[in-house]
Structures are given as C-alpha cells and as structure tokens.
Amino acid sequence: MGDSAGLSLPDSVIAVYHGAELLFLVLGGLPTAALLPAGWAARTRTAATALRTE
C-alpha cells in the first residue's frame, strides 16, 4: 500500500516477524481459528434449533 501511495517504507516497518516466528504464529492460530468458533456455534441454542428444523 505504501508503494501505491508513492511512499518508501523502511524494512523495519514491513518485516516485523521472521520466518520461524511466523510459522509458530500460524501453527498456534489455526486450531484457535478453526475449532473454537465451531465449538461455540454448535453449543448455541439457535444452531440446534435450526438443525432440527431442516
């Protein structure tokens, strides 16, 4: 976005994490992003009612 606006941003602003750190963030975030919302939604009363009516 900085390039499209004609700005030259330093590398310290763009490259905040190194490759190994990104790997750990992705591996830690996947279970949270995939499992927690699905488990919460399955326990809600609205989801159970909707599934019974289909």
mmCIF entry with sequence, helices, sheets and N, C-alpha, C, O atoms, coordinates in Angstrom:
data_MODEL
# 
_entry.id   MODEL 
# 
_entity.id                         1 
_entity.type                       polymer 
_entity.pdbx_number_of_molecules   1 
# 
_entity_poly.entity_id                      1 
_entity_poly.type                           'polypeptide(L)' 
_entity_poly.nstd_linkage                   no 
_entity_poly.nstd_monomer                   no 
_entity_poly.pdbx_seq_one_letter_code       MGDSAGLSLPDSVIAVYHGAELLFLVLGGLPTAALLPAGWAARTRTAATALRTE 
_entity_poly.pdbx_seq_one_letter_code_can   MGDSAGLSLPDSVIAVYHGAELLFLVLGGLPTAALLPAGWAARTRTAATALRTE 
_entity_poly.pdbx_strand_id                 A 
# 
loop_
_entity_poly_seq.entity_id 
_entity_poly_seq.num 
_entity_poly_seq.mon_id 
_entity_poly_seq.hetero 
1 1  MET n 
1 2  GLY n 
1 3  ASP n 
1 4  SER n 
1 5  ALA n 
1 6  GLY n 
1 7  LEU n 
1 8  SER n 
1 9  LEU n 
1 10 PRO n 
1 11 ASP n 
1 12 SER n 
1 13 VAL n 
1 14 ILE n 
1 15 ALA n 
1 16 VAL n 
1 17 TYR n 
1 18 HIS n 
1 19 GLY n 
1 20 ALA n 
1 21 GLU n 
1 22 LEU n 
1 23 LEU n 
1 24 PHE n 
1 25 LEU n 
1 26 VAL n 
1 27 LEU n 
1 28 GLY n 
1 29 GLY n 
1 30 LEU n 
1 31 PRO n 
1 32 THR n 
1 33 ALA n 
1 34 ALA n 
1 35 LEU n 
1 36 LEU n 
1 37 PRO n 
1 38 ALA n 
1 39 GLY n 
1 40 TRP n 
1 41 ALA n 
1 42 ALA n 
1 43 ARG n 
1 44 THR n 
1 45 ARG n 
1 46 THR n 
1 47 ALA n 
1 48 ALA n 
1 49 THR n 
1 50 ALA n 
1 51 LEU n 
1 52 ARG n 
1 53 THR n 
1 54 GLU n 
# 
_struct_asym.id          A 
_struct_asym.entity_id   1 
# 
loop_
_struct_conf.conf_type_id 
_struct_conf.id 
_struct_conf.pdbx_PDB_helix_id 
_struct_conf.beg_label_comp_id 
_struct_conf.beg_label_asym_id 
_struct_conf.beg_label_seq_id 
_struct_conf.pdbx_beg_PDB_ins_code 
_struct_conf.end_label_comp_id 
_struct_conf.end_label_asym_id 
_struct_conf.end_label_seq_id 
_struct_conf.pdbx_end_PDB_ins_code 
_struct_conf.beg_auth_comp_id 
_struct_conf.beg_auth_asym_id 
_struct_conf.beg_auth_seq_id 
_struct_conf.end_auth_comp_id 
_struct_conf.end_auth_asym_id 
_struct_conf.end_auth_seq_id 
_struct_conf.pdbx_PDB_helix_class 
_struct_conf.details 
_struct_conf.pdbx_PDB_helix_length 
HELX_P HELX_P1 AA1 ASP A 11 ? ILE A 14 ? ASP A 11 ILE A 14 1 ? 4  
HELX_P HELX_P2 AA2 GLY A 19 ? ARG A 43 ? GLY A 19 ARG A 43 1 ? 25 
HELX_P HELX_P3 AA3 ARG A 45 ? THR A 53 ? ARG A 45 THR A 53 1 ? 9  
# 
_struct_conf_type.id          HELX_P 
_struct_conf_type.criteria    ? 
_struct_conf_type.reference   ? 
# 
loop_
_atom_site.group_PDB 
_atom_site.id 
_atom_site.type_symbol 
_atom_site.label_atom_id 
_atom_site.label_alt_id 
_atom_site.label_comp_id 
_atom_site.label_asym_id 
_atom_site.label_entity_id 
_atom_site.label_seq_id 
_atom_site.pdbx_PDB_ins_code 
_atom_site.Cartn_x 
_atom_site.Cartn_y 
_atom_site.Cartn_z 
_atom_site.occupancy 
_atom_site.B_iso_or_equiv 
_atom_site.pdbx_formal_charge 
_atom_site.auth_seq_id 
_atom_site.auth_comp_id 
_atom_site.auth_asym_id 
_atom_site.auth_atom_id 
_atom_site.pdbx_PDB_model_num 
ATOM 1   N N  . MET A 1 1  ? 0.830   -1.180  0.000  1.00 0.00 ? 1  MET A N  1 
ATOM 2   C CA . MET A 1 1  ? 0.000   0.000   0.000  1.00 0.00 ? 1  MET A CA 1 
ATOM 3   C C  . MET A 1 1  ? 0.871   1.237   0.000  1.00 0.00 ? 1  MET A C  1 
ATOM 4   O O  . MET A 1 1  ? 0.539   2.245   -0.624 1.00 0.00 ? 1  MET A O  1 
ATOM 5   N N  . GLY A 1 2  ? 1.984   1.155   0.703  1.00 0.00 ? 2  GLY A N  1 
ATOM 6   C CA . GLY A 1 2  ? 2.887   2.294   0.722  1.00 0.00 ? 2  GLY A CA 1 
ATOM 7   C C  . GLY A 1 2  ? 3.444   2.582   -0.656 1.00 0.00 ? 2  GLY A C  1 
ATOM 8   O O  . GLY A 1 2  ? 3.576   3.742   -1.048 1.00 0.00 ? 2  GLY A O  1 
ATOM 9   N N  . ASP A 1 3  ? 3.776   1.522   -1.401 1.00 0.00 ? 3  ASP A N  1 
ATOM 10  C CA . ASP A 1 3  ? 4.291   1.716   -2.757 1.00 0.00 ? 3  ASP A CA 1 
ATOM 11  C C  . ASP A 1 3  ? 3.242   2.349   -3.664 1.00 0.00 ? 3  ASP A C  1 
ATOM 12  O O  . ASP A 1 3  ? 3.576   3.214   -4.473 1.00 0.00 ? 3  ASP A O  1 
ATOM 13  N N  . SER A 1 4  ? 2.003   1.945   -3.549 1.00 0.00 ? 4  SER A N  1 
ATOM 14  C CA . SER A 1 4  ? 0.969   2.510   -4.409 1.00 0.00 ? 4  SER A CA 1 
ATOM 15  C C  . SER A 1 4  ? 0.690   3.971   -4.082 1.00 0.00 ? 4  SER A C  1 
ATOM 16  O O  . SER A 1 4  ? 0.225   4.725   -4.937 1.00 0.00 ? 4  SER A O  1 
ATOM 17  N N  . ALA A 1 5  ? 0.974   4.371   -2.846 1.00 0.00 ? 5  ALA A N  1 
ATOM 18  C CA . ALA A 1 5  ? 0.787   5.769   -2.460 1.00 0.00 ? 5  ALA A CA 1 
ATOM 19  C C  . ALA A 1 5  ? 2.038   6.598   -2.722 1.00 0.00 ? 5  ALA A C  1 
ATOM 20  O O  . ALA A 1 5  ? 2.049   7.807   -2.487 1.00 0.00 ? 5  ALA A O  1 
ATOM 21  N N  . GLY A 1 6  ? 3.090   5.947   -3.208 1.00 0.00 ? 6  GLY A N  1 
ATOM 22  C CA . GLY A 1 6  ? 4.312   6.659   -3.501 1.00 0.00 ? 6  GLY A CA 1 
ATOM 23  C C  . GLY A 1 6  ? 5.204   6.846   -2.277 1.00 0.00 ? 6  GLY A C  1 
ATOM 24  O O  . GLY A 1 6  ? 6.093   7.698   -2.288 1.00 0.00 ? 6  GLY A O  1 
ATOM 25  N N  . LEU A 1 7  ? 4.982   6.066   -1.227 1.00 0.00 ? 7  LEU A N  1 
ATOM 26  C CA . LEU A 1 7  ? 5.788   6.163   -0.015 1.00 0.00 ? 7  LEU A CA 1 
ATOM 27  C C  . LEU A 1 7  ? 6.845   5.069   -0.011 1.00 0.00 ? 7  LEU A C  1 
ATOM 28  O O  . LEU A 1 7  ? 6.623   3.980   -0.539 1.00 0.00 ? 7  LEU A O  1 
ATOM 29  N N  . SER A 1 8  ? 7.967   5.356   0.573  1.00 0.00 ? 8  SER A N  1 
ATOM 30  C CA . SER A 1 8  ? 9.030   4.364   0.732  1.00 0.00 ? 8  SER A CA 1 
ATOM 31  C C  . SER A 1 8  ? 9.136   4.033   2.215  1.00 0.00 ? 8  SER A C  1 
ATOM 32  O O  . SER A 1 8  ? 9.679   4.810   3.000  1.00 0.00 ? 8  SER A O  1 
ATOM 33  N N  . LEU A 1 9  ? 8.608   2.868   2.587  1.00 0.00 ? 9  LEU A N  1 
ATOM 34  C CA . LEU A 1 9  ? 8.622   2.460   3.986  1.00 0.00 ? 9  LEU A CA 1 
ATOM 35  C C  . LEU A 1 9  ? 9.888   1.673   4.291  1.00 0.00 ? 9  LEU A C  1 
ATOM 36  O O  . LEU A 1 9  ? 10.313  0.855   3.475  1.00 0.00 ? 9  LEU A O  1 
ATOM 37  N N  . PRO A 1 10 ? 10.499  1.902   5.448  1.00 0.00 ? 10 PRO A N  1 
ATOM 38  C CA . PRO A 1 10 ? 11.708  1.132   5.797  1.00 0.00 ? 10 PRO A CA 1 
ATOM 39  C C  . PRO A 1 10 ? 11.378  -0.330  6.086  1.00 0.00 ? 10 PRO A C  1 
ATOM 40  O O  . PRO A 1 10 ? 10.245  -0.674  6.424  1.00 0.00 ? 10 PRO A O  1 
ATOM 41  N N  . ASP A 1 11 ? 12.390  -1.176  5.944  1.00 0.00 ? 11 ASP A N  1 
ATOM 42  C CA . ASP A 1 11 ? 12.183  -2.614  6.169  1.00 0.00 ? 11 ASP A CA 1 
ATOM 43  C C  . ASP A 1 11 ? 11.731  -2.920  7.595  1.00 0.00 ? 11 ASP A C  1 
ATOM 44  O O  . ASP A 1 11 ? 11.020  -3.901  7.810  1.00 0.00 ? 11 ASP A O  1 
ATOM 45  N N  . SER A 1 12 ? 12.119  -2.118  8.557  1.00 0.00 ? 12 SER A N  1 
ATOM 46  C CA . SER A 1 12 ? 11.731  -2.378  9.945  1.00 0.00 ? 12 SER A CA 1 
ATOM 47  C C  . SER A 1 12 ? 10.225  -2.235  10.149 1.00 0.00 ? 12 SER A C  1 
ATOM 48  O O  . SER A 1 12 ? 9.672   -2.792  11.098 1.00 0.00 ? 12 SER A O  1 
ATOM 49  N N  . VAL A 1 13 ? 9.570   -1.503  9.279  1.00 0.00 ? 13 VAL A N  1 
ATOM 50  C CA . VAL A 1 13 ? 8.117   -1.349  9.365  1.00 0.00 ? 13 VAL A CA 1 
ATOM 51  C C  . VAL A 1 13 ? 7.409   -2.514  8.680  1.00 0.00 ? 13 VAL A C  1 
ATOM 52  O O  . VAL A 1 13 ? 6.341   -2.938  9.120  1.00 0.00 ? 13 VAL A O  1 
ATOM 53  N N  . ILE A 1 14 ? 7.988   -3.020  7.626  1.00 0.00 ? 14 ILE A N  1 
ATOM 54  C CA . ILE A 1 14 ? 7.349   -4.062  6.816  1.00 0.00 ? 14 ILE A CA 1 
ATOM 55  C C  . ILE A 1 14 ? 7.636   -5.453  7.366  1.00 0.00 ? 14 ILE A C  1 
ATOM 56  O O  . ILE A 1 14 ? 6.711   -6.248  7.536  1.00 0.00 ? 14 ILE A O  1 
ATOM 57  N N  . ALA A 1 15 ? 8.895   -5.763  7.646  1.00 0.00 ? 15 ALA A N  1 
ATOM 58  C CA . ALA A 1 15 ? 9.291   -7.093  8.090  1.00 0.00 ? 15 ALA A CA 1 
ATOM 59  C C  . ALA A 1 15 ? 9.369   -7.119  9.615  1.00 0.00 ? 15 ALA A C  1 
ATOM 60  O O  . ALA A 1 15 ? 10.446  -6.959  10.191 1.00 0.00 ? 15 ALA A O  1 
ATOM 61  N N  . VAL A 1 16 ? 8.226   -7.320  10.264 1.00 0.00 ? 16 VAL A N  1 
ATOM 62  C CA . VAL A 1 16 ? 8.175   -7.303  11.720 1.00 0.00 ? 16 VAL A CA 1 
ATOM 63  C C  . VAL A 1 16 ? 8.563   -8.661  12.288 1.00 0.00 ? 16 VAL A C  1 
ATOM 64  O O  . VAL A 1 16 ? 9.277   -8.725  13.289 1.00 0.00 ? 16 VAL A O  1 
ATOM 65  N N  . TYR A 1 17 ? 8.110   -9.746  11.671 1.00 0.00 ? 17 TYR A N  1 
ATOM 66  C CA . TYR A 1 17 ? 8.388   -11.099 12.154 1.00 0.00 ? 17 TYR A CA 1 
ATOM 67  C C  . TYR A 1 17 ? 9.323   -11.822 11.186 1.00 0.00 ? 17 TYR A C  1 
ATOM 68  O O  . TYR A 1 17 ? 9.303   -11.568 9.981  1.00 0.00 ? 17 TYR A O  1 
ATOM 69  N N  . HIS A 1 18 ? 10.131  -12.711 11.719 1.00 0.00 ? 18 HIS A N  1 
ATOM 70  C CA . HIS A 1 18 ? 10.984  -13.564 10.897 1.00 0.00 ? 18 HIS A CA 1 
ATOM 71  C C  . HIS A 1 18 ? 10.211  -14.827 10.536 1.00 0.00 ? 18 HIS A C  1 
ATOM 72  O O  . HIS A 1 18 ? 9.133   -15.074 11.076 1.00 0.00 ? 18 HIS A O  1 
ATOM 73  N N  . GLY A 1 19 ? 10.756  -15.622 9.630  1.00 0.00 ? 19 GLY A N  1 
ATOM 74  C CA . GLY A 1 19 ? 10.074  -16.816 9.136  1.00 0.00 ? 19 GLY A CA 1 
ATOM 75  C C  . GLY A 1 19 ? 9.692   -17.797 10.225 1.00 0.00 ? 19 GLY A C  1 
ATOM 76  O O  . GLY A 1 19 ? 8.570   -18.303 10.225 1.00 0.00 ? 19 GLY A O  1 
ATOM 77  N N  . ALA A 1 20 ? 10.599  -18.082 11.159 1.00 0.00 ? 20 ALA A N  1 
ATOM 78  C CA . ALA A 1 20 ? 10.308  -19.045 12.225 1.00 0.00 ? 20 ALA A CA 1 
ATOM 79  C C  . ALA A 1 20 ? 9.193   -18.526 13.138 1.00 0.00 ? 20 ALA A C  1 
ATOM 80  O O  . ALA A 1 20 ? 8.338   -19.296 13.575 1.00 0.00 ? 20 ALA A O  1 
ATOM 81  N N  . GLU A 1 21 ? 9.203   -17.249 13.418 1.00 0.00 ? 21 GLU A N  1 
ATOM 82  C CA . GLU A 1 21 ? 8.147   -16.670 14.260 1.00 0.00 ? 21 GLU A CA 1 
ATOM 83  C C  . GLU A 1 21 ? 6.794   -16.748 13.568 1.00 0.00 ? 21 GLU A C  1 
ATOM 84  O O  . GLU A 1 21 ? 5.783   -17.036 14.208 1.00 0.00 ? 21 GLU A O  1 
ATOM 85  N N  . LEU A 1 22 ? 6.772   -16.493 12.274 1.00 0.00 ? 22 LEU A N  1 
ATOM 86  C CA . LEU A 1 22 ? 5.521   -16.594 11.533 1.00 0.00 ? 22 LEU A CA 1 
ATOM 87  C C  . LEU A 1 22 ? 4.977   -18.006 11.533 1.00 0.00 ? 22 LEU A C  1 
ATOM 88  O O  . LEU A 1 22 ? 3.767   -18.214 11.627 1.00 0.00 ? 22 LEU A O  1 
ATOM 89  N N  . LEU A 1 23 ? 5.876   -18.984 11.426 1.00 0.00 ? 23 LEU A N  1 
ATOM 90  C CA . LEU A 1 23 ? 5.451   -20.385 11.446 1.00 0.00 ? 23 LEU A CA 1 
ATOM 91  C C  . LEU A 1 23 ? 4.760   -20.729 12.763 1.00 0.00 ? 23 LEU A C  1 
ATOM 92  O O  . LEU A 1 23 ? 3.708   -21.369 12.768 1.00 0.00 ? 23 LEU A O  1 
ATOM 93  N N  . PHE A 1 24 ? 5.348   -20.304 13.874 1.00 0.00 ? 24 PHE A N  1 
ATOM 94  C CA . PHE A 1 24 ? 4.738   -20.583 15.177 1.00 0.00 ? 24 PHE A CA 1 
ATOM 95  C C  . PHE A 1 24 ? 3.405   -19.851 15.338 1.00 0.00 ? 24 PHE A C  1 
ATOM 96  O O  . PHE A 1 24 ? 2.471   -20.396 15.927 1.00 0.00 ? 24 PHE A O  1 
ATOM 97  N N  . LEU A 1 25 ? 3.306   -18.634 14.828 1.00 0.00 ? 25 LEU A N  1 
ATOM 98  C CA . LEU A 1 25 ? 2.042   -17.894 14.907 1.00 0.00 ? 25 LEU A CA 1 
ATOM 99  C C  . LEU A 1 25 ? 0.944   -18.573 14.095 1.00 0.00 ? 25 LEU A C  1 
ATOM 100 O O  . LEU A 1 25 ? -0.202  -18.665 14.537 1.00 0.00 ? 25 LEU A O  1 
ATOM 101 N N  . VAL A 1 26 ? 1.304   -19.043 12.913 1.00 0.00 ? 26 VAL A N  1 
ATOM 102 C CA . VAL A 1 26 ? 0.318   -19.733 12.065 1.00 0.00 ? 26 VAL A CA 1 
ATOM 103 C C  . VAL A 1 26 ? -0.113  -21.043 12.699 1.00 0.00 ? 26 VAL A C  1 
ATOM 104 O O  . VAL A 1 26 ? -1.304  -21.350 12.749 1.00 0.00 ? 26 VAL A O  1 
ATOM 105 N N  . LEU A 1 27 ? 0.854   -21.819 13.185 1.00 0.00 ? 27 LEU A N  1 
ATOM 106 C CA . LEU A 1 27 ? 0.520   -23.110 13.797 1.00 0.00 ? 27 LEU A CA 1 
ATOM 107 C C  . LEU A 1 27 ? -0.296  -22.936 15.077 1.00 0.00 ? 27 LEU A C  1 
ATOM 108 O O  . LEU A 1 27 ? -1.140  -23.776 15.390 1.00 0.00 ? 27 LEU A O  1 
ATOM 109 N N  . GLY A 1 28 ? -0.056  -21.875 15.804 1.00 0.00 ? 28 GLY A N  1 
ATOM 110 C CA . GLY A 1 28 ? -0.837  -21.615 17.009 1.00 0.00 ? 28 GLY A CA 1 
ATOM 111 C C  . GLY A 1 28 ? -2.205  -21.041 16.716 1.00 0.00 ? 28 GLY A C  1 
ATOM 112 O O  . GLY A 1 28 ? -3.145  -21.251 17.482 1.00 0.00 ? 28 GLY A O  1 
ATOM 113 N N  . GLY A 1 29 ? -2.326  -20.322 15.618 1.00 0.00 ? 29 GLY A N  1 
ATOM 114 C CA . GLY A 1 29 ? -3.588  -19.682 15.292 1.00 0.00 ? 29 GLY A CA 1 
ATOM 115 C C  . GLY A 1 29 ? -4.591  -20.586 14.599 1.00 0.00 ? 29 GLY A C  1 
ATOM 116 O O  . GLY A 1 29 ? -5.797  -20.365 14.707 1.00 0.00 ? 29 GLY A O  1 
ATOM 117 N N  . LEU A 1 30 ? -4.118  -21.590 13.898 1.00 0.00 ? 30 LEU A N  1 
ATOM 118 C CA . LEU A 1 30 ? -5.032  -22.468 13.164 1.00 0.00 ? 30 LEU A CA 1 
ATOM 119 C C  . LEU A 1 30 ? -6.026  -23.196 14.064 1.00 0.00 ? 30 LEU A C  1 
ATOM 120 O O  . LEU A 1 30 ? -7.220  -23.173 13.765 1.00 0.00 ? 30 LEU A O  1 
ATOM 121 N N  . PRO A 1 31 ? -5.602  -23.835 15.138 1.00 0.00 ? 31 PRO A N  1 
ATOM 122 C CA . PRO A 1 31 ? -6.589  -24.502 15.996 1.00 0.00 ? 31 PRO A CA 1 
ATOM 123 C C  . PRO A 1 31 ? -7.577  -23.515 16.616 1.00 0.00 ? 31 PRO A C  1 
ATOM 124 O O  . PRO A 1 31 ? -8.764  -23.813 16.755 1.00 0.00 ? 31 PRO A O  1 
ATOM 125 N N  . THR A 1 32 ? -7.084  -22.364 16.979 1.00 0.00 ? 32 THR A N  1 
ATOM 126 C CA . THR A 1 32 ? -7.968  -21.365 17.581 1.00 0.00 ? 32 THR A CA 1 
ATOM 127 C C  . THR A 1 32 ? -8.991  -20.882 16.569 1.00 0.00 ? 32 THR A C  1 
ATOM 128 O O  . THR A 1 32 ? -10.175 -20.779 16.888 1.00 0.00 ? 32 THR A O  1 
ATOM 129 N N  . ALA A 1 33 ? -8.555  -20.588 15.366 1.00 0.00 ? 33 ALA A N  1 
ATOM 130 C CA . ALA A 1 33 ? -9.448  -20.068 14.342 1.00 0.00 ? 33 ALA A CA 1 
ATOM 131 C C  . ALA A 1 33 ? -10.435 -21.114 13.838 1.00 0.00 ? 33 ALA A C  1 
ATOM 132 O O  . ALA A 1 33 ? -11.558 -20.777 13.462 1.00 0.00 ? 33 ALA A O  1 
ATOM 133 N N  . ALA A 1 34 ? -10.029 -22.369 13.829 1.00 0.00 ? 34 ALA A N  1 
ATOM 134 C CA . ALA A 1 34 ? -10.882 -23.412 13.260 1.00 0.00 ? 34 ALA A CA 1 
ATOM 135 C C  . ALA A 1 34 ? -11.798 -24.062 14.283 1.00 0.00 ? 34 ALA A C  1 
ATOM 136 O O  . ALA A 1 34 ? -12.957 -24.345 13.980 1.00 0.00 ? 34 ALA A O  1 
ATOM 137 N N  . LEU A 1 35 ? -11.305 -24.300 15.474 1.00 0.00 ? 35 LEU A N  1 
ATOM 138 C CA . LEU A 1 35 ? -12.056 -25.120 16.416 1.00 0.00 ? 35 LEU A CA 1 
ATOM 139 C C  . LEU A 1 35 ? -12.918 -24.322 17.393 1.00 0.00 ? 35 LEU A C  1 
ATOM 140 O O  . LEU A 1 35 ? -14.051 -24.715 17.671 1.00 0.00 ? 35 LEU A O  1 
ATOM 141 N N  . LEU A 1 36 ? -12.419 -23.242 17.903 1.00 0.00 ? 36 LEU A N  1 
ATOM 142 C CA . LEU A 1 36 ? -13.180 -22.522 18.921 1.00 0.00 ? 36 LEU A CA 1 
ATOM 143 C C  . LEU A 1 36 ? -14.505 -21.953 18.397 1.00 0.00 ? 36 LEU A C  1 
ATOM 144 O O  . LEU A 1 36 ? -15.531 -22.160 19.044 1.00 0.00 ? 36 LEU A O  1 
ATOM 145 N N  . PRO A 1 37 ? -14.534 -21.247 17.260 1.00 0.00 ? 37 PRO A N  1 
ATOM 146 C CA . PRO A 1 37 ? -15.831 -20.751 16.791 1.00 0.00 ? 37 PRO A CA 1 
ATOM 147 C C  . PRO A 1 37 ? -16.810 -21.872 16.444 1.00 0.00 ? 37 PRO A C  1 
ATOM 148 O O  . PRO A 1 37 ? -18.010 -21.741 16.682 1.00 0.00 ? 37 PRO A O  1 
ATOM 149 N N  . ALA A 1 38 ? -16.311 -22.964 15.888 1.00 0.00 ? 38 ALA A N  1 
ATOM 150 C CA . ALA A 1 38 ? -17.191 -24.072 15.525 1.00 0.00 ? 38 ALA A CA 1 
ATOM 151 C C  . ALA A 1 38 ? -17.782 -24.721 16.765 1.00 0.00 ? 38 ALA A C  1 
ATOM 152 O O  . ALA A 1 38 ? -18.966 -25.055 16.779 1.00 0.00 ? 38 ALA A O  1 
ATOM 153 N N  . GLY A 1 39 ? -16.989 -24.902 17.792 1.00 0.00 ? 39 GLY A N  1 
ATOM 154 C CA . GLY A 1 39 ? -17.488 -25.487 19.033 1.00 0.00 ? 39 GLY A CA 1 
ATOM 155 C C  . GLY A 1 39 ? -18.491 -24.588 19.721 1.00 0.00 ? 39 GLY A C  1 
ATOM 156 O O  . GLY A 1 39 ? -19.488 -25.062 20.265 1.00 0.00 ? 39 GLY A O  1 
ATOM 157 N N  . TRP A 1 40 ? -18.229 -23.290 19.699 1.00 0.00 ? 40 TRP A N  1 
ATOM 158 C CA . TRP A 1 40 ? -19.166 -22.347 20.310 1.00 0.00 ? 40 TRP A CA 1 
ATOM 159 C C  . TRP A 1 40 ? -20.482 -22.330 19.550 1.00 0.00 ? 40 TRP A C  1 
ATOM 160 O O  . TRP A 1 40 ? -21.552 -22.319 20.158 1.00 0.00 ? 40 TRP A O  1 
ATOM 161 N N  . ALA A 1 41 ? -20.409 -22.328 18.239 1.00 0.00 ? 41 ALA A N  1 
ATOM 162 C CA . ALA A 1 41 ? -21.625 -22.275 17.426 1.00 0.00 ? 41 ALA A CA 1 
ATOM 163 C C  . ALA A 1 41 ? -22.448 -23.550 17.583 1.00 0.00 ? 41 ALA A C  1 
ATOM 164 O O  . ALA A 1 41 ? -23.678 -23.501 17.573 1.00 0.00 ? 41 ALA A O  1 
ATOM 165 N N  . ALA A 1 42 ? -21.782 -24.678 17.726 1.00 0.00 ? 42 ALA A N  1 
ATOM 166 C CA . ALA A 1 42 ? -22.504 -25.940 17.874 1.00 0.00 ? 42 ALA A CA 1 
ATOM 167 C C  . ALA A 1 42 ? -23.247 -26.015 19.206 1.00 0.00 ? 42 ALA A C  1 
ATOM 168 O O  . ALA A 1 42 ? -24.255 -26.713 19.314 1.00 0.00 ? 42 ALA A O  1 
ATOM 169 N N  . ARG A 1 43 ? -22.762 -25.310 20.208 1.00 0.00 ? 43 ARG A N  1 
ATOM 170 C CA . ARG A 1 43 ? -23.404 -25.351 21.518 1.00 0.00 ? 43 ARG A CA 1 
ATOM 171 C C  . ARG A 1 43 ? -24.528 -24.327 21.671 1.00 0.00 ? 43 ARG A C  1 
ATOM 172 O O  . ARG A 1 43 ? -25.267 -24.370 22.655 1.00 0.00 ? 43 ARG A O  1 
ATOM 173 N N  . THR A 1 44 ? -24.666 -23.418 20.728 1.00 0.00 ? 44 THR A N  1 
ATOM 174 C CA . THR A 1 44 ? -25.704 -22.406 20.880 1.00 0.00 ? 44 THR A CA 1 
ATOM 175 C C  . THR A 1 44 ? -27.072 -23.002 20.598 1.00 0.00 ? 44 THR A C  1 
ATOM 176 O O  . THR A 1 44 ? -27.200 -23.951 19.823 1.00 0.00 ? 44 THR A O  1 
ATOM 177 N N  . ARG A 1 45 ? -28.069 -22.451 21.218 1.00 0.00 ? 45 ARG A N  1 
ATOM 178 C CA . ARG A 1 45 ? -29.430 -22.950 21.079 1.00 0.00 ? 45 ARG A CA 1 
ATOM 179 C C  . ARG A 1 45 ? -29.974 -22.713 19.671 1.00 0.00 ? 45 ARG A C  1 
ATOM 180 O O  . ARG A 1 45 ? -30.730 -23.533 19.149 1.00 0.00 ? 45 ARG A O  1 
ATOM 181 N N  . THR A 1 46 ? -29.595 -21.605 19.065 1.00 0.00 ? 46 THR A N  1 
ATOM 182 C CA . THR A 1 46 ? -30.076 -21.277 17.725 1.00 0.00 ? 46 THR A CA 1 
ATOM 183 C C  . THR A 1 46 ? -29.609 -22.322 16.716 1.00 0.00 ? 46 THR A C  1 
ATOM 184 O O  . THR A 1 46 ? -30.388 -22.736 15.857 1.00 0.00 ? 46 THR A O  1 
ATOM 185 N N  . ALA A 1 47 ? -28.369 -22.748 16.804 1.00 0.00 ? 47 ALA A N  1 
ATOM 186 C CA . ALA A 1 47 ? -27.856 -23.748 15.871 1.00 0.00 ? 47 ALA A CA 1 
ATOM 187 C C  . ALA A 1 47 ? -28.592 -25.071 16.045 1.00 0.00 ? 47 ALA A C  1 
ATOM 188 O O  . ALA A 1 47 ? -28.920 -25.729 15.058 1.00 0.00 ? 47 ALA A O  1 
ATOM 189 N N  . ALA A 1 48 ? -28.850 -25.457 17.259 1.00 0.00 ? 48 ALA A N  1 
ATOM 190 C CA . ALA A 1 48 ? -29.549 -26.724 17.478 1.00 0.00 ? 48 ALA A CA 1 
ATOM 191 C C  . ALA A 1 48 ? -30.975 -26.651 16.942 1.00 0.00 ? 48 ALA A C  1 
ATOM 192 O O  . ALA A 1 48 ? -31.460 -27.612 16.345 1.00 0.00 ? 48 ALA A O  1 
ATOM 193 N N  . THR A 1 49 ? -31.637 -25.546 17.145 1.00 0.00 ? 49 THR A N  1 
ATOM 194 C CA . THR A 1 49 ? -32.996 -25.392 16.622 1.00 0.00 ? 49 THR A CA 1 
ATOM 195 C C  . THR A 1 49 ? -33.011 -25.402 15.108 1.00 0.00 ? 49 THR A C  1 
ATOM 196 O O  . THR A 1 49 ? -33.862 -26.054 14.502 1.00 0.00 ? 49 THR A O  1 
ATOM 197 N N  . ALA A 1 50 ? -32.096 -24.700 14.496 1.00 0.00 ? 50 ALA A N  1 
ATOM 198 C CA . ALA A 1 50 ? -32.031 -24.657 13.032 1.00 0.00 ? 50 ALA A CA 1 
ATOM 199 C C  . ALA A 1 50 ? -31.725 -26.029 12.458 1.00 0.00 ? 50 ALA A C  1 
ATOM 200 O O  . ALA A 1 50 ? -32.291 -26.408 11.432 1.00 0.00 ? 50 ALA A O  1 
ATOM 201 N N  . LEU A 1 51 ? -30.853 -26.768 13.090 1.00 0.00 ? 51 LEU A N  1 
ATOM 202 C CA . LEU A 1 51 ? -30.529 -28.093 12.587 1.00 0.00 ? 51 LEU A CA 1 
ATOM 203 C C  . LEU A 1 51 ? -31.691 -29.053 12.733 1.00 0.00 ? 51 LEU A C  1 
ATOM 204 O O  . LEU A 1 51 ? -31.864 -29.931 11.886 1.00 0.00 ? 51 LEU A O  1 
ATOM 205 N N  . ARG A 1 52 ? -32.496 -28.918 13.780 1.00 0.00 ? 52 ARG A N  1 
ATOM 206 C CA . ARG A 1 52 ? -33.656 -29.800 13.949 1.00 0.00 ? 52 ARG A CA 1 
ATOM 207 C C  . ARG A 1 52 ? -34.747 -29.489 12.927 1.00 0.00 ? 52 ARG A C  1 
ATOM 208 O O  . ARG A 1 52 ? -35.481 -30.392 12.524 1.00 0.00 ? 52 ARG A O  1 
ATOM 209 N N  . THR A 1 53 ? -34.868 -28.236 12.503 1.00 0.00 ? 53 THR A N  1 
ATOM 210 C CA . THR A 1 53 ? -35.942 -27.871 11.591 1.00 0.00 ? 53 THR A CA 1 
ATOM 211 C C  . THR A 1 53 ? -35.630 -28.193 10.151 1.00 0.00 ? 53 THR A C  1 
ATOM 212 O O  . THR A 1 53 ? -36.529 -28.164 9.310  1.00 0.00 ? 53 THR A O  1 
ATOM 213 N N  . GLU A 1 54 ? -34.388 -28.500 9.839  1.00 0.00 ? 54 GLU A N  1 
ATOM 214 C CA . GLU A 1 54 ? -34.048 -28.785 8.443  1.00 0.00 ? 54 GLU A CA 1 
ATOM 215 C C  . GLU A 1 54 ? -34.447 -30.158 8.024  1.00 0.00 ? 54 GLU A C  1 
ATOM 216 O O  . GLU A 1 54 ? -34.226 -30.542 6.876  1.00 0.00 ? 54 GLU A O  1 
# 
